[in-house]
């Protein structure tokens, strides 16, 4: 045995079992020709290394979506290789539904072992399953585990060598009758009252109570992310960067030739203005993005392990369907309130390229990221709440209009939302932090090289005078449309690097509130920041990324011009 495939329905604990078997040093990959992700790692078994693959969750071997097609493809690959086994991970609290996939797997030509997971939760629900009798009926070994605590994993390891092909025979047209018969033979359910978690589950899925609860949870998510993100940036990462890292690299490369020194360190000591690969290229991802990303992923992982996110997806599905998406698009959009980079990366959970394009446009235009929001509030608050309502209301209206437009222009259907609603569970800290670690490693390995590359390109462009030439060429018509003074033009260039800083740089110009509102809307919408641009290119390709940027620039100029005209008239 050289390989183990963890295969089962969504939300049966495959990822937790995967972490138990392999640890946290894993590789996340896209399946060939798709954006569907899967995880693989290694474990030691009987003195040798065995590869473990966490296959995308599937309900059937007759695919109904891209993830299920990938699962079937990986199963077929394994049948051809002939050197691995399948661990069919089954939710012991929902045996009947899970056995549908199990019976399909029994007909495949691969050694199989059934893992009855959530064994402790089944007992709490009054569910008793005779694993020995199940072994006798199906002719393959059955192990019982609670992956989040590690209970039963050692026994599972001892049974791996017993995995085998089943001799169980059944008529496929009688599959559900067979499932019912097996459940009747091996399972016993005793009466019990609803728990507090189950009552909460009912409240959070009903629209009347679920929507206010969702609003409260989203508000708390935003506030926790803002508090921890700001604290980490202001009190840890920024001081460490400016007092230790920046002086060190400045001394290290001080004697380098001027061109190379400017390329690496930039022109000024300020890491946001220098455009140096080792200054700006490090400061943006580690000091600006990573603290917010850490705090947001921490909250997101908690909500995920708690079992809330599927309920949020169901509650928002009707609204998102009108935009050409389904409810799970809510998750990338929530991420986008913190930072656009991880939000664009998280669109991988959507099934089609059409959905990813629409969702990316909505993410970029629906609301500014957290630092931008804070800066807009700071700069506009002295002029009263009406200007804040104008700015954020305009941005939201533009995003909805653009998304509707894309939904009409891009041909294709919006898939229905079929999502398993898991019970609420108290998150395990070890599992939560392992997941957080893997997500941050993914950001560091995927996004940070792109950000540094983008800074390098901008630095080279600037060193050859291209930036100044472009500013001189585009400046007058741009400022004429928006009604802004010429001094504001360099702020637009700064906004490509970091939007909240560009908004803050408007303060010294002492613009009237009407011009400030136009400038804020334009700076938020005219283009994503450089980090997001390069991540979009990686995820969607150059053509699609440029199309989205074109939509944003067109909308920002059009709306900015209209507002400028209205303010002049009024």
LUMBABA-728813 format. One record per residue (C-alpha): residue in one letter; x, y, z. Coordinates in steps of 0.001 Angstrom, whole numbers, padded with zeros to 6 digits, always signed. Layout:
# residues N
aXYZ
...
END
This chain:
# residues 570
x+000000+000000+000000
x+001497+003317-001178
x-001520+005590-001118
x-004692+006264+000920
x-007687+008151-000472
x-010044+009717+002081
x-013381+009656+000330
x-016839+010556+001614
x-019697+013053+001633
x-019004+016725+002470
x-018876+017555+006198
x-018095+014039+007413
x-014785+015010+009059
x-012380+013984+006289
x-010173+017042+006794
x-009929+016463+010552
x-008992+012821+009950
x-006496+013924+007300
x-004821+016238+009833
x-004696+013402+012385
x-002986+011083+009910
x-000541+013517+008291
x-000011+016421+010678
x-000142+020014+009430
x+002678+019945+006845
x+000552+019389+003772
x+000423+020416+000126
x-002685+022059-001315
x-003029+021560-005080
x-005475+022148-007882
x-006637+019041-009728
x-005304+019053-013299
x-007363+021273-015600
x-009552+022656-012775
x-009502+025082-009854
x-010844+022400-007506
x-008440+022011-004606
x-007447+018915-002689
x-004892+018264+000029
x-002192+015621+000137
x+000389+014715+002724
x+002398+011782+004038
x+002261+009541+007076
x+004492+006828+008471
x+002986+003335+008403
x+004881+000152+009198
x+008218+001915+008753
x+007535+003491+005358
x+006004+006630+003918
x+002436+006460+002611
x+000752+009294+000687
x-002647+010442+002011
x-005069+012369-000235
x-008122+014263+001028
x-010471+013871-001949
x-013123+016601-002527
x-016396+015661-000847
x-018948+013873-003015
x-022415+012410-002517
x-022291+010139-005547
x-020045+008597-008190
x-022377+009996-010849
x-021051+013589-010769
x-023418+016539-010499
x-020755+019265-010129
x-017063+019973-010718
x-015919+018772-007273
x-017684+015412-007720
x-016125+015045-011187
x-012684+015525-009616
x-013470+012941-006915
x-014480+010396-009577
x-011374+011209-011626
x-009096+010586-008635
x-010898+007303-007946
x-010380+006161-011537
x-006691+007131-011374
x-006331+004970-008287
x-008055+002034-009965
x-005471+002244-012754
x-002520+002532-010358
x-003714-000353-008205
x-001415+000405-005242
x-003707+002199-002813
x-006761+001830-000582
x-009881+003878+000124
x-010932+005062+003549
x-014646+005715+003123
x-015314+008285+005868
x-018944+008040+007019
x-020901+010345+009326
x-022138+007927+011999
x-024952+010350+012886
x-026385+010121+009349
x-025724+006546+008320
x-028501+006125+005760
x-027469+009026+003533
x-023768+008140+003703
x-024282+004475+002770
x-025485+005566-000673
x-021874+006416-001578
x-020534+003390+000308
x-022556+000946-001787
x-021293+002614-004957
x-017695+002292-003728
x-018178-001422-003020
x-018482-001983-006767
x-015113-000325-007486
x-011986-002402-007859
x-010057-000912-004904
x-009514-002250-001346
x-011864-000447+001020
x-012177+000314+004731
x-015150+002121+006302
x-014498+004772+008967
x-017532+005598+011123
x-016630+009138+012222
x-018384+011368+014832
x-018718+008236+016978
x-019011+010301+020153
x-021658+012558+018655
x-023698+009546+017526
x-023729+008290+021106
x-024871+011716+022350
x-027752+011567+019879
x-028842+008135+021074
x-027510+006345+017955
x-025887+002941+018423
x-024222+001157+015463
x-023004-002438+015559
x-019707-002034+013670
x-018911-005770+013895
x-022195-006698+012258
x-021608-004120+009535
x-018264-005778+008816
x-019984-009141+008452
x-022686-007802+006116
x-020419-005764+003814
x-017372-008012+003982
x-014894-005201+004693
x-013362-003822+007911
x-015115-001032+009816
x-013357+001370+012219
x-014942+003899+014595
x-013330+007300+015218
x-013770+010790+016560
x-011228+012560+014353
x-011282+015907+016166
x-010147+014294+019430
x-008110+011467+017899
x-010269+008780+019515
x-010066+005537+017560
x-007310+006707+015164
x-004745+004239+016555
x-007221+001383+016066
x-007840+002633+012543
x-004099+002538+011799
x-004030-001072+012938
x-006847-001983+010540
x-005328-000420+007418
x-003678-003705+006433
x-007098-005404+006524
x-008635-003173+003829
x-009942-005344+001004
x-012295-005551-001947
x-015852-006418-000971
x-017742-009491-002105
x-021066-007853-001227
x-023538-008156-004107
x-026707-006170-004729
x-028951-005099-007591
x-028154-001417-008311
x-031841-000656-008952
x-032523-001867-005426
x-029769+000285-003861
x-031934+002292-001441
x-033773-000815-000294
x-030373-002327+000492
x-029339+000818+002357
x-032509+000661+004451
x-031977-003018+005208
x-028372-002465+006341
x-029420+000448+008574
x-032202-001646+010136
x-029750-004489+010809
x-026888-002494+012372
x-028387+000695+013861
x-030529+001321+016923
x-031868+004784+017833
x-033245+005631+021269
x-035449+008647+022089
x-033789+011822+023327
x-034701+015496+023709
x-033320+018350+021577
x-030085+019797+022900
x-029300+023488+023234
x-027159+023292+020063
x-030013+021741+018089
x-032418+024472+019227
x-029852+027083+018208
x-029481+025321+014858
x-033224+025705+014251
x-033132+029411+015137
x-030193+030211+012842
x-031677+028547+009744
x-035166+030142+009896
x-035236+033511+008036
x-037240+035325+010732
x-034625+034642+013429
x-031662+033630+011262
x-031241+036957+009453
x-030904+039105+012637
x-028512+036502+014090
x-026494+036555+010852
x-026293+040360+010955
x-025037+040237+014553
x-022437+037547+013760
x-021177+039442+010692
x-020898+042649+012746
x-018908+040821+015435
x-016711+039241+012758
x-015949+042684+011348
x-015223+044220+014736
x-013005+041354+015935
x-011064+041385+012663
x-010603+045154+012830
x-009519+045148+016480
x-006984+042329+016223
x-005773+043389+012779
x-005125+046960+013857
x-003521+045837+017116
x-001149+043403+015422
x-000166+045985+012798
x+000256+048982+015088
x+001873+047322+018106
x+003825+044367+016705
x+004428+044138+012952
x+004926+047806+012099
x+007367+048490+015005
x+009329+045305+014246
x+009567+046212+010581
x+010697+049810+011174
x+013017+049299+014147
x+014650+045962+013253
x+014047+044751+009698
x+014302+048034+007750
x+017532+049259+009411
x+019069+045805+008907
x+018403+045590+005172
x+019361+049260+004732
x+022799+048558+006185
x+023081+045269+004297
x+022533+046775+000850
x+023946+050274+001448
x+027046+049599-000650
x+025191+048174-003642
x+025127+050108-006956
x+022473+052826-006956
x+020154+051187-009503
x+020143+047884-007641
x+019804+049604-004257
x+016762+051575-005463
x+015221+048412-006921
x+015643+046511-003633
x+015139+049292-001047
x+013306+052005-002969
x+013835+055736-003212
x+012627+056807+000241
x+012708+055384+003790
x+008899+055219+003832
x+007977+051615+002888
x+004682+052770+001343
x+006373+055248-001009
x+009664+053534-001737
x+008480+050814-004183
x+011429+048643-003135
x+011159+044883-003477
x+012528+044245+000030
x+010823+047262+001619
x+007396+047833+000062
x+007272+044251-001229
x+007632+042945+002325
x+005769+045696+004190
x+002475+045339+002297
x+001927+041571+002685
x+003425+041106+006158
x+002580+044354+007937
x-000620+045466+006224
x-002336+042330+004913
x-001180+039452+007141
x-002445+040824+010513
x-005977+041307+009166
x-005776+038008+007335
x-004729+036207+010523
x-007558+037684+012586
x-010176+037124+009886
x-009126+033518+009191
x-009187+032864+012937
x-012827+033971+013155
x-013695+032253+009871
x-012169+028952+011013
x-014155+029157+014255
x-017434+029747+012377
x-016558+026961+009973
x-015748+024383+012655
x-018724+025505+014730
x-020996+024713+011773
x-022386+028173+011053
x-021162+028892+007505
x-023500+026437+005698
x-026440+028090+007471
x-025256+031518+006340
x-024965+030208+002777
x-028555+028919+002852
x-029897+032185+004297
x-028201+034296+001595
x-028828+031934-001340
x-031985+033675-002609
x-030287+037090-002758
x-027143+035793-004429
x-029121+033787-006979
x-030482+037067-008322
x-026873+038119-008963
x-025994+034903-010797
x-024326+033233-007803
x-025300+030900-004986
x-025163+031297-001234
x-021577+030097-000756
x-020451+033279-002555
x-021173+034980+000763
x-017914+033573+002164
x-015525+035269-000340
x-017579+038468-000036
x-017157+038453+003747
x-013422+037936+003284
x-013400+040918+000927
x-014548+043205+003736
x-011190+042496+005377
x-008811+042113+002428
x-009407+041501-001278
x-006420+039156-001747
x-007709+036184+000307
x-011232+036919-000949
x-010182+036431-004578
x-008256+033282-003631
x-011325+031899-001868
x-013474+032097-005032
x-012015+028669-005759
x-014901+027214-003755
x-017236+028274-006599
x-017824+025710-009321
x-017636+027596-012632
x-015454+030290-014161
x-018604+032355-014747
x-019358+032373-011022
x-015763+033255-010149
x-015778+036242-012535
x-019091+037568-011189
x-018048+036955-007574
x-014658+038640-008101
x-016378+041726-009527
x-018791+041843-006593
x-015942+041390-004087
x-013937+044258-005580
x-016817+046711-005915
x-019352+045968-003160
x-017378+047553-000334
x-013870+048816+000368
x-011483+046656+002375
x-011171+047207+006107
x-008292+049754+006072
x-010025+051763+003317
x-013301+051799+005248
x-011557+053064+008368
x-009802+055817+006398
x-012980+056946+004593
x-014810+057194+007913
x-011904+059129+009415
x-011637+061665+006603
x-015383+062195+006006
x-016755+062109+009575
x-016200+065853+010195
x-018669+066606+007383
x-021556+064550+008762
x-023036+061152+008117
x-024765+062078+004838
x-021488+061948+002914
x-020638+058553+004359
x-024074+057288+003315
x-023492+058769-000146
x-020084+057098-000578
x-020958+053618+000678
x-024460+053676-000826
x-023069+054651-004247
x-020430+051913-004119
x-022998+049271-003177
x-025393+050394-005929
x-022612+050280-008539
x-021548+046804-007471
x-025094+045426-007677
x-025626+047029-011096
x-022296+045696-012419
x-023022+042205-011111
x-026498+042210-012692
x-024923+043338-015954
x-022320+040571-015895
x-024981+038012-015017
x-026897+039064-018139
x-023866+039129-020437
x-022105+035949-019327
x-023944+032935-020619
x-024530+030041-018268
x-026758+028853-015476
x-026560+029558-011776
x-026165+026202-010015
x-028553+025291-007259
x-027200+025203-003718
x-026989+021677-002359
x-025266+021924+000983
x-025147+019663+003997
x-026159+021443+007213
x-023914+019931+009900
x-024865+020054+013583
x-023252+022688+015760
x-020051+021438+017344
x-017680+023035+019832
x-014491+023740+017821
x-011304+022011+018916
x-008461+024508+019305
x-005844+022131+017872
x-007875+021562+014706
x-008739+025250+014422
x-005117+026405+014656
x-003928+023693+012276
x-006423+024967+009710
x-005359+028567+010372
x-001709+027572+009917
x-002393+025897+006564
x-004373+028878+005255
x-001687+031374+006234
x+000992+029180+004669
x-001070+029097+001486
x-001267+032914+001459
x+002461+033278+002115
x+003434+030809-000616
x+000937+031973-003256
x+000225+035677-002768
x+003439+037152-001363
x+005678+036247-004365
x+003081+037860-006638
x+003008+041028-004550
x+006803+041284-004598
x+006817+040724-008358
x+004240+043473-008798
x+006267+045926-006728
x+009376+045082-008770
x+007532+045762-012034
x+006197+049084-010759
x+009661+050058-009558
x+011185+049316-012958
x+008404+051190-014762
x+008919+054195-012505
x+012715+054138-012917
x+012331+054432-016702
x+009982+057420-016367
x+006920+055589-017675
x+004814+056447-014617
x+005388+060191-014994
x+004681+060097-018735
x+001437+058211-018156
x+000414+060697-015456
x+001053+063658-017764
x-000894+062025-020605
x-003917+060901-018602
x-003984+063551-015904
x-005877+066420-017523
x-008853+064460-018923
x-009075+062438-015720
x-009146+065466-013473
x-011527+067318-015805
x-014112+064505-015582
x-013882+064272-011792
x-013507+067977-011096
x-010417+067525-008907
x-007295+069737-008726
x-004092+068596-010553
x-002250+068046-007257
x-004420+064995-006592
x-003023+063054-009577
x-000054+061453-007714
x-002533+060160-005136
x-004162+058044-007858
x-000826+056343-008562
x-000336+055739-004840
x-003791+054162-004700
x-002661+051389-007004
x-000216+050351-004293
x-002378+050948-001235
x-005860+052431-001299
x-006241+053567+002307
x-002982+055533+002144
x-004121+057280-001032
x-007376+058269+000694
x-005407+059570+003689
x-003241+061673+001325
x-006347+063632+000316
x-006421+065301+003737
x-003625+067879+003124
x-005403+069248+000024
x-008311+070607+002135
x-010864+069728-000521
x-014542+070567+000019
x-016656+067577+001090
x-018231+067166-002351
x-014809+066773-004020
x-013637+064509-001208
x-016646+062233-001767
x-015963+062027-005520
x-012265+061355-004898
x-012987+058627-002324
x-015438+056823-004615
x-013000+056982-007534
x-010003+055825-005493
x-011967+052891-004089
x-013329+051736-007451
x-010945+052676-010262
x-008698+049627-009876
x-007787+046908-007365
x-004551+047340-005468
x-001452+045775-006973
x-001615+042733-004675
x-005137+041918-005799
x-004337+042489-009484
x-001624+039866-009509
x-003720+037386-007545
x-006576+037933-010041
x-004223+037250-012929
x-003151+034012-011291
x-006718+032875-010557
x-008596+034107-013649
x-005933+034764-016275
x-004711+038061-017756
x-007692+038580-020086
x-010411+038112-017450
x-008512+040191-014875
x-008130+043080-017322
x-011823+042868-018214
x-012805+043221-014553
x-010397+046146-014114
x-011908+047734-017246
x-015395+047449-015753
x-014198+049034-012503
x-012441+051929-014269
x-015440+052609-016512
x-017859+052594-013591
x-015637+054766-011392
x-015163+057411-014097
x-018839+057386-015068
x-020154+057679-011532
x-017455+060161-010502
x-018292+062311-013534
x-022039+062206-012851
x-021563+063105-009173
x-019209+065941-010110
x-021828+067309-012533
x-024637+066966-009979
x-022631+068763-007290
x-021932+071642-009711
x-025599+071956-010638
x-026834+071695-007057
END
